[in-house]
Amino acid sequence: RGLEFDGVTDYLQVPASAETDFAESVPYTWSVWINFASFTSSWFLGQNGSHPNVIALSSGRLAFREAGANAAYYYLSSSYLKLNTWYRLVVTADASNNMRLYINGVLDYTLSEGDSPYSGSGTFGVGGSNLGTEFQILRVGSGYSGNAYPFTGKMSNFQVWDAAFTQADVTYDYLNP
């Protein structure tokens, strides 16, 4: 069970608040049970505005779009996901601007400051013209205004914390839905 997104008009708009706005170098964790029904390019978590930081799906892999003057895409997963399969995704960002993706309780990828993008220019993280780990959750199931890059599939149990989970926290979260 979960919220079903049709890839056309469905998304959730989240009111702007301090609880969903994370500045660069501020630790956070978000998690979701997710089931992709299509691998068309979709941004399933992001900001409402032009050129936001978003979590996206790109050719079956998760990606992080770092916004700014040199908008760039970075892989956030080494694994290729399967359609019509439920996954527990947990993304953490720590005070050192490292992002970690866990899939079903297992660390899949770490994106660190200075990493190069697979598309775009610049390097990931602080001090550049991009936004680093800064993230504001204002859209679920879509990228930004106008329902651009909509998500097709299901999501359930979406949660956000103002701390970076440890591996033990992620394991507990996965085993105790």
C-alpha positions in Angstrom: 0.0 0.0 0.0 1.1 3.6 -0.5 0.3 6.7 -2.4 0.1 6.1 -6.1 1.6 8.7 -8.5 0.3 8.5 -12.1 3.3 10.3 -13.8 1.1 13.0 -15.1 -0.7 15.1 -12.5 0.0 13.6 -9.1 2.4 15.1 -6.5 2.3 16.4 -3.0 3.0 20.0 -2.2 4.7 20.4 1.3 4.4 23.8 3.0 7.7 25.6 3.5 8.9 25.3 7.0 12.1 25.1 9.1 11.5 21.4 9.5 11.9 20.7 5.8 14.7 23.2 4.9 18.2 21.9 5.4 21.1 24.3 4.9 24.5 23.1 3.6 26.5 21.3 6.3 23.4 20.7 8.4 22.8 16.9 8.9 19.6 15.3 7.8 18.1 12.0 6.9 15.0 11.2 4.8 13.6 7.8 4.1 10.8 6.3 1.9 9.4 3.0 0.8 9.3 3.4 -3.0 8.2 1.3 -6.0 9.0 2.6 -9.5 6.5 1.8 -12.3 8.6 3.6 -15.0 12.2 4.5 -15.6 11.4 7.6 -17.5 13.4 10.5 -16.1 11.6 11.6 -12.9 12.4 13.8 -10.0 10.6 12.4 -7.1 11.7 14.6 -4.3 12.7 18.3 -4.5 12.0 21.9 -4.2 9.3 24.1 -5.7 11.2 26.5 -7.9 13.4 26.6 -10.9 16.6 24.6 -10.9 16.3 23.0 -7.5 18.3 20.4 -5.7 16.4 17.2 -6.4 16.6 13.4 -6.0 15.9 11.9 -9.4 15.8 8.6 -11.3 18.2 8.3 -14.3 18.3 5.2 -16.4 17.4 3.0 -13.4 19.9 4.6 -11.0 19.2 7.2 -8.4 20.8 10.6 -8.9 21.2 13.9 -7.0 20.8 17.1 -9.0 22.9 19.8 -7.3 21.5 23.1 -8.3 23.3 26.4 -8.8 25.3 28.3 -11.4 26.8 24.9 -12.6 23.8 22.6 -12.1 25.2 19.1 -12.2 24.0 15.5 -11.8 25.8 13.0 -9.5 25.0 9.3 -9.2 23.6 8.5 -5.8 23.4 4.8 -6.3 25.7 2.2 -7.8 22.8 -0.3 -8.0 20.3 -0.4 -10.8 16.8 -0.6 -9.4 14.1 -2.9 -10.8 10.6 -1.8 -11.8 7.6 -2.9 -9.7 9.8 -3.7 -6.7 9.5 -2.1 -3.3 12.7 -0.5 -1.9 13.5 1.2 1.4 15.6 4.2 0.4 17.4 6.2 3.1 19.5 9.2 2.2 21.7 10.9 4.9 23.7 14.1 4.7 26.3 14.8 7.4 28.0 18.0 8.6 31.0 17.3 6.3 28.7 17.4 3.2 28.8 13.7 2.5 25.6 12.1 1.2 25.0 8.4 1.7 22.3 6.2 0.0 21.1 3.0 1.7 19.0 0.6 -0.2 17.1 -1.9 1.9 19.3 -1.2 4.9 22.6 -1.6 3.0 25.0 1.3 2.1 24.9 1.5 -1.7 26.8 4.7 -2.5 28.6 7.7 -0.9 28.8 11.1 -2.6 31.6 13.2 -1.1 32.6 16.8 -1.4 34.8 17.3 -4.5 33.3 14.4 -6.5 32.8 15.0 -10.2 29.4 14.9 -11.9 28.4 12.5 -14.6 26.6 15.4 -16.3 27.2 19.1 -15.9 30.2 20.9 -14.5 31.9 21.7 -11.3 32.4 19.5 -8.3 30.1 18.5 -5.5 29.9 20.4 -2.2 30.8 23.5 -0.4 32.7 26.5 -1.8 31.7 26.1 -5.4 28.9 27.8 -7.2 26.5 24.9 -6.6 24.4 24.2 -3.4 26.1 21.1 -2.0 23.9 19.1 0.4 21.5 22.0 0.9 18.0 20.6 0.5 14.4 21.8 0.9 11.6 19.3 0.7 8.7 21.0 -0.9 7.6 18.5 -3.5 7.1 14.7 -3.3 6.4 13.0 -6.6 7.6 15.8 -8.9 10.6 18.0 -9.5 9.4 21.6 -9.4 6.7 24.0 -10.5 4.4 22.9 -13.3 4.8 19.2 -12.3 8.0 18.9 -14.3 9.6 15.4 -14.4 6.7 13.6 -12.6 7.1 10.3 -10.8 5.3 7.2 -11.8 4.9 4.6 -9.0 4.1 4.3 -5.4 5.6 5.8 -2.2 4.9 5.0 1.4 6.1 5.9 4.9 8.1 9.0 3.9 10.0 10.4 6.9 12.5 13.2 7.6 14.9 13.7 10.5 17.2 16.5 11.5 20.2 14.2 12.1 22.3 11.9 9.9 21.5 8.3 10.6 24.2 5.8 11.4 24.4 2.4 9.8 22.8 1.0 12.9 19.9 3.5 12.7 19.4 2.6 9.0 19.4 -1.2 9.8 16.8 -0.7 12.6 14.7 1.5 10.3 14.7 -1.2 7.6 13.9 -4.1 9.9 11.2 -2.2 11.8 8.9 -0.6 9.2 
